[in-house]
Amino acid sequence: MSEKDRLLRALFETPGREHLNIKFFRGQKIEISEEDVCKEASKALFEIENGLTDASDGFDDQIKREIDVKDLVGVR
């Protein structure tokens, strides 16, 4: 079964499924495949459903602060 099929099954074939708004950060890869996105989404759903991580309603204030990209990558 492909990761896409696994994600679609988890989202739409689970009775009583409450849909979540999940945010993903790009990371360091230049190209991200559909399978990679589906795999990470399935993993996030599994972790939330099994109490391995907590879902949150938003981002912490610390994350919202502005960061100069040059500082982030260490270039000046």
Beta strands, then each sheet from edge to edge (+ up, - down):
end
